[in-house]
Amino acid sequence: MSGNIFNSNGTHVGVVDGAAIFDLKGQKLYHLKGINIYRLSGELVGHLNGAQGSDKRLDRSADRLFPARGSS
């Protein structure tokens, strides 16, 4: 799976490449297993909404995983 991650407000906040989630600067932040988001330490921290296609949207509760740094 690969594609973009958007927060609940529609702001581009991350990128999925395979089972890894990166911030917009390319730093690996999380592992992705299905729709579950895990810290690199293995702790479950959130979920992606089950959307088809390459663009994924975060649940509002998971917005905190990707602090918005201005508009994109």
CHARMM internal coordinates of N, CA and C (Angstrom, degrees):
IC EDIT
DIST 1 N 1 CA 1.4407
DIST 1 CA 1 C 1.5196
ANGL 1 N 1 CA 1 C 108.33
DIST 1 C 2 N 1.2990
ANGL 1 CA 1 C 2 N 116.32
DIHE 1 N 1 CA 1 C 2 N 138.87
DIST 2 N 2 CA 1.4523
ANGL 1 C 2 N 2 CA 120.66
DIHE 1 CA 1 C 2 N 2 CA 173.58
DIST 2 CA 2 C 1.5199
ANGL 2 N 2 CA 2 C 108.06
DIHE 1 C 2 N 2 CA 2 C -146.71
DIST 2 C 3 N 1.3172
ANGL 2 CA 2 C 3 N 115.40
DIHE 2 N 2 CA 2 C 3 N 155.04
DIST 3 N 3 CA 1.4529
ANGL 2 C 3 N 3 CA 119.73
DIHE 2 CA 2 C 3 N 3 CA 179.43
DIST 3 CA 3 C 1.5091
ANGL 3 N 3 CA 3 C 112.11
DIHE 2 C 3 N 3 CA 3 C 157.60
DIST 3 C 4 N 1.3013
ANGL 3 CA 3 C 4 N 115.35
DIHE 3 N 3 CA 3 C 4 N -167.31
DIST 4 N 4 CA 1.4562
ANGL 3 C 4 N 4 CA 122.89
DIHE 3 CA 3 C 4 N 4 CA -176.71
DIST 4 CA 4 C 1.5195
ANGL 4 N 4 CA 4 C 110.73
DIHE 3 C 4 N 4 CA 4 C -105.37
DIST 4 C 5 N 1.3349
ANGL 4 CA 4 C 5 N 115.48
DIHE 4 N 4 CA 4 C 5 N 152.09
DIST 5 N 5 CA 1.4598
ANGL 4 C 5 N 5 CA 121.75
DIHE 4 CA 4 C 5 N 5 CA 176.14
DIST 5 CA 5 C 1.5258
ANGL 5 N 5 CA 5 C 107.72
DIHE 4 C 5 N 5 CA 5 C -116.01
DIST 5 C 6 N 1.3296
ANGL 5 CA 5 C 6 N 114.95
DIHE 5 N 5 CA 5 C 6 N 132.07
DIST 6 N 6 CA 1.4613
ANGL 5 C 6 N 6 CA 122.05
DIHE 5 CA 5 C 6 N 6 CA 178.97
DIST 6 CA 6 C 1.5218
ANGL 6 N 6 CA 6 C 108.62
DIHE 5 C 6 N 6 CA 6 C -119.19
DIST 6 C 7 N 1.3333
ANGL 6 CA 6 C 7 N 116.46
DIHE 6 N 6 CA 6 C 7 N 143.29
DIST 7 N 7 CA 1.4606
ANGL 6 C 7 N 7 CA 118.64
DIHE 6 CA 6 C 7 N 7 CA 176.55
DIST 7 CA 7 C 1.5255
ANGL 7 N 7 CA 7 C 109.25
DIHE 6 C 7 N 7 CA 7 C -77.00
DIST 7 C 8 N 1.3290
ANGL 7 CA 7 C 8 N 116.88
DIHE 7 N 7 CA 7 C 8 N -179.15
DIST 8 N 8 CA 1.4682
ANGL 7 C 8 N 8 CA 120.32
DIHE 7 CA 7 C 8 N 8 CA -175.69
DIST 8 CA 8 C 1.5255
ANGL 8 N 8 CA 8 C 112.63
DIHE 7 C 8 N 8 CA 8 C -67.32
DIST 8 C 9 N 1.3382
ANGL 8 CA 8 C 9 N 117.41
DIHE 8 N 8 CA 8 C 9 N -14.21
DIST 9 N 9 CA 1.4663
ANGL 8 C 9 N 9 CA 121.21
DIHE 8 CA 8 C 9 N 9 CA 176.91
DIST 9 CA 9 C 1.5215
ANGL 9 N 9 CA 9 C 112.49
DIHE 8 C 9 N 9 CA 9 C -94.20
DIST 9 C 10 N 1.3448
ANGL 9 CA 9 C 10 N 117.17
DIHE 9 N 9 CA 9 C 10 N -1.15
DIST 10 N 10 CA 1.4542
ANGL 9 C 10 N 10 CA 120.65
DIHE 9 CA 9 C 10 N 10 CA 178.94
DIST 10 CA 10 C 1.5154
ANGL 10 N 10 CA 10 C 114.82
DIHE 9 C 10 N 10 CA 10 C 90.32
DIST 10 C 11 N 1.3295
ANGL 10 CA 10 C 11 N 118.54
DIHE 10 N 10 CA 10 C 11 N 8.29
DIST 11 N 11 CA 1.4629
ANGL 10 C 11 N 11 CA 122.15
DIHE 10 CA 10 C 11 N 11 CA 178.92
DIST 11 CA 11 C 1.5234
ANGL 11 N 11 CA 11 C 110.07
DIHE 10 C 11 N 11 CA 11 C -84.33
DIST 11 C 12 N 1.3216
ANGL 11 CA 11 C 12 N 116.95
DIHE 11 N 11 CA 11 C 12 N 131.57
DIST 12 N 12 CA 1.4699
ANGL 11 C 12 N 12 CA 122.41
DIHE 11 CA 11 C 12 N 12 CA 178.32
DIST 12 CA 12 C 1.5333
ANGL 12 N 12 CA 12 C 108.13
DIHE 11 C 12 N 12 CA 12 C -67.48
DIST 12 C 13 N 1.3399
ANGL 12 CA 12 C 13 N 116.61
DIHE 12 N 12 CA 12 C 13 N 120.70
DIST 13 N 13 CA 1.4661
ANGL 12 C 13 N 13 CA 120.07
DIHE 12 CA 12 C 13 N 13 CA -174.62
DIST 13 CA 13 C 1.5218
ANGL 13 N 13 CA 13 C 114.12
DIHE 12 C 13 N 13 CA 13 C -125.71
DIST 13 C 14 N 1.3314
ANGL 13 CA 13 C 14 N 118.85
DIHE 13 N 13 CA 13 C 14 N -12.84
DIST 14 N 14 CA 1.4544
ANGL 13 C 14 N 14 CA 119.62
DIHE 13 CA 13 C 14 N 14 CA -177.24
DIST 14 CA 14 C 1.5078
ANGL 14 N 14 CA 14 C 112.22
DIHE 13 C 14 N 14 CA 14 C -166.52
DIST 14 C 15 N 1.3434
ANGL 14 CA 14 C 15 N 113.89
DIHE 14 N 14 CA 14 C 15 N 176.48
DIST 15 N 15 CA 1.4559
ANGL 14 C 15 N 15 CA 121.53
DIHE 14 CA 14 C 15 N 15 CA -178.16
DIST 15 CA 15 C 1.5234
ANGL 15 N 15 CA 15 C 108.57
DIHE 14 C 15 N 15 CA 15 C -135.63
DIST 15 C 16 N 1.3304
ANGL 15 CA 15 C 16 N 116.34
DIHE 15 N 15 CA 15 C 16 N 136.97
DIST 16 N 16 CA 1.4589
ANGL 15 C 16 N 16 CA 122.29
DIHE 15 CA 15 C 16 N 16 CA 174.38
DIST 16 CA 16 C 1.5160
ANGL 16 N 16 CA 16 C 107.53
DIHE 15 C 16 N 16 CA 16 C -101.71
DIST 16 C 17 N 1.3286
ANGL 16 CA 16 C 17 N 116.37
DIHE 16 N 16 CA 16 C 17 N 131.55
DIST 17 N 17 CA 1.4592
ANGL 16 C 17 N 17 CA 122.00
DIHE 16 CA 16 C 17 N 17 CA 174.24
DIST 17 CA 17 C 1.5145
ANGL 17 N 17 CA 17 C 107.05
DIHE 16 C 17 N 17 CA 17 C -135.84
DIST 17 C 18 N 1.3203
ANGL 17 CA 17 C 18 N 116.77
DIHE 17 N 17 CA 17 C 18 N 103.47
DIST 18 N 18 CA 1.4556
ANGL 17 C 18 N 18 CA 121.19
DIHE 17 CA 17 C 18 N 18 CA -174.70
DIST 18 CA 18 C 1.5137
ANGL 18 N 18 CA 18 C 109.63
DIHE 17 C 18 N 18 CA 18 C 67.33
DIST 18 C 19 N 1.3262
ANGL 18 CA 18 C 19 N 116.23
DIHE 18 N 18 CA 18 C 19 N -124.72
DIST 19 N 19 CA 1.4666
ANGL 18 C 19 N 19 CA 121.18
DIHE 18 CA 18 C 19 N 19 CA 179.77
DIST 19 CA 19 C 1.5218
ANGL 19 N 19 CA 19 C 111.78
DIHE 18 C 19 N 19 CA 19 C -101.02
DIST 19 C 20 N 1.3403
ANGL 19 CA 19 C 20 N 117.86
DIHE 19 N 19 CA 19 C 20 N 16.39
DIST 20 N 20 CA 1.4646
ANGL 19 C 20 N 20 CA 121.84
DIHE 19 CA 19 C 20 N 20 CA -179.55
DIST 20 CA 20 C 1.5254
ANGL 20 N 20 CA 20 C 109.96
DIHE 19 C 20 N 20 CA 20 C -115.40
DIST 20 C 21 N 1.3325
ANGL 20 CA 20 C 21 N 115.00
DIHE 20 N 20 CA 20 C 21 N 145.77
DIST 21 N 21 CA 1.4648
ANGL 20 C 21 N 21 CA 121.36
DIHE 20 CA 20 C 21 N 21 CA 176.11
DIST 21 CA 21 C 1.5256
ANGL 21 N 21 CA 21 C 107.35
DIHE 20 C 21 N 21 CA 21 C -117.44
DIST 21 C 22 N 1.3238
ANGL 21 CA 21 C 22 N 115.40
DIHE 21 N 21 CA 21 C 22 N 129.71
DIST 22 N 22 CA 1.4568
ANGL 21 C 22 N 22 CA 122.97
DIHE 21 CA 21 C 22 N 22 CA -177.00
DIST 22 CA 22 C 1.5205
ANGL 22 N 22 CA 22 C 109.92
DIHE 21 C 22 N 22 CA 22 C -117.80
DIST 22 C 23 N 1.3543
ANGL 22 CA 22 C 23 N 116.26
DIHE 22 N 22 CA 22 C 23 N 152.14
DIST 23 N 23 CA 1.4567
ANGL 22 C 23 N 23 CA 119.10
DIHE 22 CA 22 C 23 N 23 CA 171.29
DIST 23 CA 23 C 1.5289
ANGL 23 N 23 CA 23 C 107.69
DIHE 22 C 23 N 23 CA 23 C -78.26
DIST 23 C 24 N 1.3155
ANGL 23 CA 23 C 24 N 117.62
DIHE 23 N 23 CA 23 C 24 N -179.67
DIST 24 N 24 CA 1.4629
ANGL 23 C 24 N 24 CA 120.88
DIHE 23 CA 23 C 24 N 24 CA -175.80
DIST 24 CA 24 C 1.5157
ANGL 24 N 24 CA 24 C 112.94
DIHE 23 C 24 N 24 CA 24 C -71.40
DIST 24 C 25 N 1.3335
ANGL 24 CA 24 C 25 N 117.13
DIHE 24 N 24 CA 24 C 25 N -13.59
DIST 25 N 25 CA 1.4685
ANGL 24 C 25 N 25 CA 120.90
DIHE 24 CA 24 C 25 N 25 CA 177.07
DIST 25 CA 25 C 1.5235
ANGL 25 N 25 CA 25 C 111.81
DIHE 24 C 25 N 25 CA 25 C -91.61
DIST 25 C 26 N 1.3434
ANGL 25 CA 25 C 26 N 117.77
DIHE 25 N 25 CA 25 C 26 N -3.18
DIST 26 N 26 CA 1.4498
ANGL 25 C 26 N 26 CA 121.80
DIHE 25 CA 25 C 26 N 26 CA 177.93
DIST 26 CA 26 C 1.5131
ANGL 26 N 26 CA 26 C 115.27
DIHE 25 C 26 N 26 CA 26 C 94.87
DIST 26 C 27 N 1.3235
ANGL 26 CA 26 C 27 N 117.94
DIHE 26 N 26 CA 26 C 27 N 6.63
DIST 27 N 27 CA 1.4627
ANGL 26 C 27 N 27 CA 121.50
DIHE 26 CA 26 C 27 N 27 CA 178.85
DIST 27 CA 27 C 1.5259
ANGL 27 N 27 CA 27 C 109.73
DIHE 26 C 27 N 27 CA 27 C -82.62
DIST 27 C 28 N 1.3496
ANGL 27 CA 27 C 28 N 116.05
DIHE 27 N 27 CA 27 C 28 N 128.53
DIST 28 N 28 CA 1.4632
ANGL 27 C 28 N 28 CA 120.42
DIHE 27 CA 27 C 28 N 28 CA 179.26
DIST 28 CA 28 C 1.5241
ANGL 28 N 28 CA 28 C 108.79
DIHE 27 C 28 N 28 CA 28 C -70.16
DIST 28 C 29 N 1.3471
ANGL 28 CA 28 C 29 N 115.56
DIHE 28 N 28 CA 28 C 29 N 125.76
DIST 29 N 29 CA 1.4597
ANGL 28 C 29 N 29 CA 121.03
DIHE 28 CA 28 C 29 N 29 CA -177.28
DIST 29 CA 29 C 1.5179
ANGL 29 N 29 CA 29 C 113.40
DIHE 28 C 29 N 29 CA 29 C -111.71
DIST 29 C 30 N 1.3399
ANGL 29 CA 29 C 30 N 117.19
DIHE 29 N 29 CA 29 C 30 N -40.03
DIST 30 N 30 CA 1.4594
ANGL 29 C 30 N 30 CA 121.75
DIHE 29 CA 29 C 30 N 30 CA -169.92
DIST 30 CA 30 C 1.5205
ANGL 30 N 30 CA 30 C 111.39
DIHE 29 C 30 N 30 CA 30 C -144.21
DIST 30 C 31 N 1.3338
ANGL 30 CA 30 C 31 N 115.17
DIHE 30 N 30 CA 30 C 31 N 161.90
DIST 31 N 31 CA 1.4671
ANGL 30 C 31 N 31 CA 123.42
DIHE 30 CA 30 C 31 N 31 CA 169.25
DIST 31 CA 31 C 1.5244
ANGL 31 N 31 CA 31 C 107.06
DIHE 30 C 31 N 31 CA 31 C -101.05
DIST 31 C 32 N 1.3132
ANGL 31 CA 31 C 32 N 116.58
DIHE 31 N 31 CA 31 C 32 N 148.84
DIST 32 N 32 CA 1.4617
ANGL 31 C 32 N 32 CA 122.31
DIHE 31 CA 31 C 32 N 32 CA 177.37
DIST 32 CA 32 C 1.5172
ANGL 32 N 32 CA 32 C 108.43
DIHE 31 C 32 N 32 CA 32 C -121.36
DIST 32 C 33 N 1.3317
ANGL 32 CA 32 C 33 N 115.54
DIHE 32 N 32 CA 32 C 33 N 124.63
DIST 33 N 33 CA 1.4690
ANGL 32 C 33 N 33 CA 121.78
DIHE 32 CA 32 C 33 N 33 CA 174.65
DIST 33 CA 33 C 1.5184
ANGL 33 N 33 CA 33 C 106.51
DIHE 32 C 33 N 33 CA 33 C -126.51
DIST 33 C 34 N 1.3306
ANGL 33 CA 33 C 34 N 116.26
DIHE 33 N 33 CA 33 C 34 N 106.80
DIST 34 N 34 CA 1.4660
ANGL 33 C 34 N 34 CA 119.87
DIHE 33 CA 33 C 34 N 34 CA -173.60
DIST 34 CA 34 C 1.5188
ANGL 34 N 34 CA 34 C 108.34
DIHE 33 C 34 N 34 CA 34 C 67.08
DIST 34 C 35 N 1.3410
ANGL 34 CA 34 C 35 N 116.65
DIHE 34 N 34 CA 34 C 35 N -122.03
DIST 35 N 35 CA 1.4691
ANGL 34 C 35 N 35 CA 120.29
DIHE 34 CA 34 C 35 N 35 CA 175.93
DIST 35 CA 35 C 1.5272
ANGL 35 N 35 CA 35 C 111.37
DIHE 34 C 35 N 35 CA 35 C -103.48
DIST 35 C 36 N 1.3296
ANGL 35 CA 35 C 36 N 117.04
DIHE 35 N 35 CA 35 C 36 N 2.70
DIST 36 N 36 CA 1.4680
ANGL 35 C 36 N 36 CA 121.27
DIHE 35 CA 35 C 36 N 36 CA -178.13
DIST 36 CA 36 C 1.5200
ANGL 36 N 36 CA 36 C 111.10
DIHE 35 C 36 N 36 CA 36 C -87.47
DIST 36 C 37 N 1.3377
ANGL 36 CA 36 C 37 N 116.32
DIHE 36 N 36 CA 36 C 37 N 135.12
DIST 37 N 37 CA 1.4643
ANGL 36 C 37 N 37 CA 123.43
DIHE 36 CA 36 C 37 N 37 CA 178.36
DIST 37 CA 37 C 1.5229
ANGL 37 N 37 CA 37 C 108.07
DIHE 36 C 37 N 37 CA 37 C -105.39
DIST 37 C 38 N 1.3460
ANGL 37 CA 37 C 38 N 115.72
DIHE 37 N 37 CA 37 C 38 N 126.67
DIST 38 N 38 CA 1.4602
ANGL 37 C 38 N 38 CA 121.98
DIHE 37 CA 37 C 38 N 38 CA -179.31
DIST 38 CA 38 C 1.5212
ANGL 38 N 38 CA 38 C 110.25
DIHE 37 C 38 N 38 CA 38 C -120.43
DIST 38 C 39 N 1.3455
ANGL 38 CA 38 C 39 N 116.56
DIHE 38 N 38 CA 38 C 39 N 141.88
DIST 39 N 39 CA 1.4607
ANGL 38 C 39 N 39 CA 120.51
DIHE 38 CA 38 C 39 N 39 CA 169.69
DIST 39 CA 39 C 1.5229
ANGL 39 N 39 CA 39 C 107.63
DIHE 38 C 39 N 39 CA 39 C -61.90
DIST 39 C 40 N 1.3167
ANGL 39 CA 39 C 40 N 117.09
DIHE 39 N 39 CA 39 C 40 N 163.56
DIST 40 N 40 CA 1.4618
ANGL 39 C 40 N 40 CA 120.74
DIHE 39 CA 39 C 40 N 40 CA 177.74
DIST 40 CA 40 C 1.5209
ANGL 40 N 40 CA 40 C 111.23
DIHE 39 C 40 N 40 CA 40 C -62.82
DIST 40 C 41 N 1.3439
ANGL 40 CA 40 C 41 N 117.01
DIHE 40 N 40 CA 40 C 41 N -21.96
DIST 41 N 41 CA 1.4632
ANGL 40 C 41 N 41 CA 121.89
DIHE 40 CA 40 C 41 N 41 CA 177.47
DIST 41 CA 41 C 1.5299
ANGL 41 N 41 CA 41 C 112.42
DIHE 40 C 41 N 41 CA 41 C -78.26
DIST 41 C 42 N 1.3480
ANGL 41 CA 41 C 42 N 117.60
DIHE 41 N 41 CA 41 C 42 N -10.37
DIST 42 N 42 CA 1.4567
ANGL 41 C 42 N 42 CA 121.52
DIHE 41 CA 41 C 42 N 42 CA 178.65
DIST 42 CA 42 C 1.5177
ANGL 42 N 42 CA 42 C 114.90
DIHE 41 C 42 N 42 CA 42 C 103.58
DIST 42 C 43 N 1.3251
ANGL 42 CA 42 C 43 N 118.07
DIHE 42 N 42 CA 42 C 43 N -1.80
DIST 43 N 43 CA 1.4699
ANGL 42 C 43 N 43 CA 122.26
DIHE 42 CA 42 C 43 N 43 CA -179.07
DIST 43 CA 43 C 1.5342
ANGL 43 N 43 CA 43 C 110.56
DIHE 42 C 43 N 43 CA 43 C -78.28
DIST 43 C 44 N 1.3281
ANGL 43 CA 43 C 44 N 117.24
DIHE 43 N 43 CA 43 C 44 N 128.32
DIST 44 N 44 CA 1.4627
ANGL 43 C 44 N 44 CA 122.25
DIHE 43 CA 43 C 44 N 44 CA 176.06
DIST 44 CA 44 C 1.5242
ANGL 44 N 44 CA 44 C 108.76
DIHE 43 C 44 N 44 CA 44 C -68.58
DIST 44 C 45 N 1.3428
ANGL 44 CA 44 C 45 N 117.14
DIHE 44 N 44 CA 44 C 45 N 126.24
DIST 45 N 45 CA 1.4608
ANGL 44 C 45 N 45 CA 119.87
DIHE 44 CA 44 C 45 N 45 CA -176.66
DIST 45 CA 45 C 1.5208
ANGL 45 N 45 CA 45 C 114.38
DIHE 44 C 45 N 45 CA 45 C -125.61
DIST 45 C 46 N 1.3354
ANGL 45 CA 45 C 46 N 118.99
DIHE 45 N 45 CA 45 C 46 N -10.78
DIST 46 N 46 CA 1.4541
ANGL 45 C 46 N 46 CA 119.01
DIHE 45 CA 45 C 46 N 46 CA -179.76
DIST 46 CA 46 C 1.5154
ANGL 46 N 46 CA 46 C 112.34
DIHE 45 C 46 N 46 CA 46 C 177.76
DIST 46 C 47 N 1.3332
ANGL 46 CA 46 C 47 N 114.41
DIHE 46 N 46 CA 46 C 47 N -173.32
DIST 47 N 47 CA 1.4645
ANGL 46 C 47 N 47 CA 122.18
DIHE 46 CA 46 C 47 N 47 CA -177.06
DIST 47 CA 47 C 1.5155
ANGL 47 N 47 CA 47 C 109.33
DIHE 46 C 47 N 47 CA 47 C -141.35
DIST 47 C 48 N 1.3239
ANGL 47 CA 47 C 48 N 115.77
DIHE 47 N 47 CA 47 C 48 N 149.42
DIST 48 N 48 CA 1.4565
ANGL 47 C 48 N 48 CA 121.55
DIHE 47 CA 47 C 48 N 48 CA 168.36
DIST 48 CA 48 C 1.5205
ANGL 48 N 48 CA 48 C 107.78
DIHE 47 C 48 N 48 CA 48 C -92.97
DIST 48 C 49 N 1.3008
ANGL 48 CA 48 C 49 N 116.85
DIHE 48 N 48 CA 48 C 49 N 147.18
DIST 49 N 49 CA 1.4594
ANGL 48 C 49 N 49 CA 119.23
DIHE 48 CA 48 C 49 N 49 CA 172.67
DIST 49 CA 49 C 1.5221
ANGL 49 N 49 CA 49 C 107.69
DIHE 48 C 49 N 49 CA 49 C -66.30
DIST 49 C 50 N 1.3058
ANGL 49 CA 49 C 50 N 116.45
DIHE 49 N 49 CA 49 C 50 N 141.17
DIST 50 N 50 CA 1.4592
ANGL 49 C 50 N 50 CA 120.99
DIHE 49 CA 49 C 50 N 50 CA -179.36
DIST 50 CA 50 C 1.5056
ANGL 50 N 50 CA 50 C 111.27
DIHE 49 C 50 N 50 CA 50 C -74.93
DIST 50 C 51 N 1.3271
ANGL 50 CA 50 C 51 N 116.94
DIHE 50 N 50 CA 50 C 51 N 86.28
DIST 51 N 51 CA 1.4588
ANGL 50 C 51 N 51 CA 121.48
DIHE 50 CA 50 C 51 N 51 CA 178.93
DIST 51 CA 51 C 1.5121
ANGL 51 N 51 CA 51 C 109.34
DIHE 50 C 51 N 51 CA 51 C -115.98
DIST 51 C 52 N 1.3165
ANGL 51 CA 51 C 52 N 116.73
DIHE 51 N 51 CA 51 C 52 N 141.19
DIST 52 N 52 CA 1.4542
ANGL 51 C 52 N 52 CA 119.88
DIHE 51 CA 51 C 52 N 52 CA 177.21
DIST 52 CA 52 C 1.5093
ANGL 52 N 52 CA 52 C 108.95
DIHE 51 C 52 N 52 CA 52 C -81.38
DIST 52 C 53 N 1.3172
ANGL 52 CA 52 C 53 N 116.85
DIHE 52 N 52 CA 52 C 53 N 156.64
DIST 53 N 53 CA 1.4505
ANGL 52 C 53 N 53 CA 121.79
DIHE 52 CA 52 C 53 N 53 CA -179.52
DIST 53 CA 53 C 1.5177
ANGL 53 N 53 CA 53 C 110.92
DIHE 52 C 53 N 53 CA 53 C 98.71
DIST 53 C 54 N 1.3144
ANGL 53 CA 53 C 54 N 116.29
DIHE 53 N 53 CA 53 C 54 N -177.83
DIST 54 N 54 CA 1.4494
ANGL 53 C 54 N 54 CA 120.64
DIHE 53 CA 53 C 54 N 54 CA -174.25
DIST 54 CA 54 C 1.5269
ANGL 54 N 54 CA 54 C 113.14
DIHE 53 C 54 N 54 CA 54 C -85.50
DIST 54 C 55 N 1.3179
ANGL 54 CA 54 C 55 N 119.02
DIHE 54 N 54 CA 54 C 55 N -20.93
DIST 55 N 55 CA 1.4629
ANGL 54 C 55 N 55 CA 121.39
DIHE 54 CA 54 C 55 N 55 CA -179.85
DIST 55 CA 55 C 1.5214
ANGL 55 N 55 CA 55 C 110.00
DIHE 54 C 55 N 55 CA 55 C -90.92
DIST 55 C 56 N 1.3264
ANGL 55 CA 55 C 56 N 115.55
DIHE 55 N 55 CA 55 C 56 N 128.91
DIST 56 N 56 CA 1.4592
ANGL 55 C 56 N 56 CA 122.39
DIHE 55 CA 55 C 56 N 56 CA -178.86
DIST 56 CA 56 C 1.5130
ANGL 56 N 56 CA 56 C 109.23
DIHE 55 C 56 N 56 CA 56 C -117.81
DIST 56 C 57 N 1.3100
ANGL 56 CA 56 C 57 N 116.21
DIHE 56 N 56 CA 56 C 57 N 146.78
DIST 57 N 57 CA 1.4568
ANGL 56 C 57 N 57 CA 121.60
DIHE 56 CA 56 C 57 N 57 CA 179.14
DIST 57 CA 57 C 1.5180
ANGL 57 N 57 CA 57 C 108.66
DIHE 56 C 57 N 57 CA 57 C -117.72
DIST 57 C 58 N 1.3411
ANGL 57 CA 57 C 58 N 115.52
DIHE 57 N 57 CA 57 C 58 N 137.66
DIST 58 N 58 CA 1.4608
ANGL 57 C 58 N 58 CA 121.20
DIHE 57 CA 57 C 58 N 58 CA 178.03
DIST 58 CA 58 C 1.5178
ANGL 58 N 58 CA 58 C 110.87
DIHE 57 C 58 N 58 CA 58 C -77.71
DIST 58 C 59 N 1.3265
ANGL 58 CA 58 C 59 N 116.38
DIHE 58 N 58 CA 58 C 59 N 146.79
DIST 59 N 59 CA 1.4581
ANGL 58 C 59 N 59 CA 120.25
DIHE 58 CA 58 C 59 N 59 CA 165.79
DIST 59 CA 59 C 1.5223
ANGL 59 N 59 CA 59 C 106.77
DIHE 58 C 59 N 59 CA 59 C -62.95
DIST 59 C 60 N 1.3214
ANGL 59 CA 59 C 60 N 117.16
DIHE 59 N 59 CA 59 C 60 N 150.82
DIST 60 N 60 CA 1.4652
ANGL 59 C 60 N 60 CA 120.85
DIHE 59 CA 59 C 60 N 60 CA 179.35
DIST 60 CA 60 C 1.5315
ANGL 60 N 60 CA 60 C 110.92
DIHE 59 C 60 N 60 CA 60 C -55.49
DIST 60 C 61 N 1.3295
ANGL 60 CA 60 C 61 N 117.37
DIHE 60 N 60 CA 60 C 61 N -36.23
DIST 61 N 61 CA 1.4619
ANGL 60 C 61 N 61 CA 120.93
DIHE 60 CA 60 C 61 N 61 CA -179.50
DIST 61 CA 61 C 1.5352
ANGL 61 N 61 CA 61 C 112.16
DIHE 60 C 61 N 61 CA 61 C -68.23
DIST 61 C 62 N 1.3321
ANGL 61 CA 61 C 62 N 117.70
DIHE 61 N 61 CA 61 C 62 N -20.38
DIST 62 N 62 CA 1.4678
ANGL 61 C 62 N 62 CA 121.13
DIHE 61 CA 61 C 62 N 62 CA -179.45
DIST 62 CA 62 C 1.5297
ANGL 62 N 62 CA 62 C 112.45
DIHE 61 C 62 N 62 CA 62 C -95.22
DIST 62 C 63 N 1.3368
ANGL 62 CA 62 C 63 N 118.57
DIHE 62 N 62 CA 62 C 63 N -1.73
DIST 63 N 63 CA 1.4615
ANGL 62 C 63 N 63 CA 121.34
DIHE 62 CA 62 C 63 N 63 CA 178.28
DIST 63 CA 63 C 1.5267
ANGL 63 N 63 CA 63 C 111.73
DIHE 62 C 63 N 63 CA 63 C -55.35
DIST 63 C 64 N 1.3260
ANGL 63 CA 63 C 64 N 116.75
DIHE 63 N 63 CA 63 C 64 N -31.94
DIST 64 N 64 CA 1.4715
ANGL 63 C 64 N 64 CA 121.07
DIHE 63 CA 63 C 64 N 64 CA -177.41
DIST 64 CA 64 C 1.5238
ANGL 64 N 64 CA 64 C 112.35
DIHE 63 C 64 N 64 CA 64 C -63.82
DIST 64 C 65 N 1.3364
ANGL 64 CA 64 C 65 N 117.59
DIHE 64 N 64 CA 64 C 65 N -18.47
DIST 65 N 65 CA 1.4595
ANGL 64 C 65 N 65 CA 121.23
DIHE 64 CA 64 C 65 N 65 CA -179.72
DIST 65 CA 65 C 1.5291
ANGL 65 N 65 CA 65 C 112.09
DIHE 64 C 65 N 65 CA 65 C -70.62
DIST 65 C 66 N 1.3199
ANGL 65 CA 65 C 66 N 116.77
DIHE 65 N 65 CA 65 C 66 N -22.59
DIST 66 N 66 CA 1.4574
ANGL 65 C 66 N 66 CA 122.58
DIHE 65 CA 65 C 66 N 66 CA -178.02
DIST 66 CA 66 C 1.5218
ANGL 66 N 66 CA 66 C 109.33
DIHE 65 C 66 N 66 CA 66 C -133.12
DIST 66 C 67 N 1.3244
ANGL 66 CA 66 C 67 N 117.55
DIHE 66 N 66 CA 66 C 67 N 84.28
DIST 67 N 67 CA 1.4708
ANGL 66 C 67 N 67 CA 119.37
DIHE 66 CA 66 C 67 N 67 CA -179.43
DIST 67 CA 67 C 1.5293
ANGL 67 N 67 CA 67 C 110.46
DIHE 66 C 67 N 67 CA 67 C -59.42
DIST 67 C 68 N 1.3151
ANGL 67 CA 67 C 68 N 117.36
DIHE 67 N 67 CA 67 C 68 N 128.35
DIST 68 N 68 CA 1.4594
ANGL 67 C 68 N 68 CA 122.08
DIHE 67 CA 67 C 68 N 68 CA 178.73
DIST 68 CA 68 C 1.5216
ANGL 68 N 68 CA 68 C 109.11
DIHE 67 C 68 N 68 CA 68 C -69.55
DIST 68 C 69 N 1.3217
ANGL 68 CA 68 C 69 N 116.19
DIHE 68 N 68 CA 68 C 69 N 135.29
DIST 69 N 69 CA 1.4614
ANGL 68 C 69 N 69 CA 121.43
DIHE 68 CA 68 C 69 N 69 CA -179.24
DIST 69 CA 69 C 1.5192
ANGL 69 N 69 CA 69 C 108.64
DIHE 68 C 69 N 69 CA 69 C -116.61
DIST 69 C 70 N 1.2961
ANGL 69 CA 69 C 70 N 117.36
DIHE 69 N 69 CA 69 C 70 N 54.18
DIST 70 N 70 CA 1.4569
ANGL 69 C 70 N 70 CA 120.50
DIHE 69 CA 69 C 70 N 70 CA -176.99
DIST 70 CA 70 C 1.5097
ANGL 70 N 70 CA 70 C 110.45
DIHE 69 C 70 N 70 CA 70 C 95.18
DIST 70 C 71 N 1.2893
ANGL 70 CA 70 C 71 N 116.84
DIHE 70 N 70 CA 70 C 71 N 179.00
DIST 71 N 71 CA 1.4580
ANGL 70 C 71 N 71 CA 120.24
DIHE 70 CA 70 C 71 N 71 CA -177.02
DIST 71 CA 71 C 1.5131
ANGL 71 N 71 CA 71 C 110.18
DIHE 70 C 71 N 71 CA 71 C -86.39
DIST 71 C 72 N 1.3412
ANGL 71 CA 71 C 72 N 114.13
DIHE 71 N 71 CA 71 C 72 N 156.49
DIST 72 N 72 CA 1.4683
ANGL 71 C 72 N 72 CA 119.22
DIHE 71 CA 71 C 72 N 72 CA -179.04
DIST 72 CA 72 C 1.5057
ANGL 72 N 72 CA 72 C 111.48
DIHE 71 C 72 N 72 CA 72 C -111.66
END
COOR INIT
IC SEED 1 N 1 CA 1 C
IC BUILD
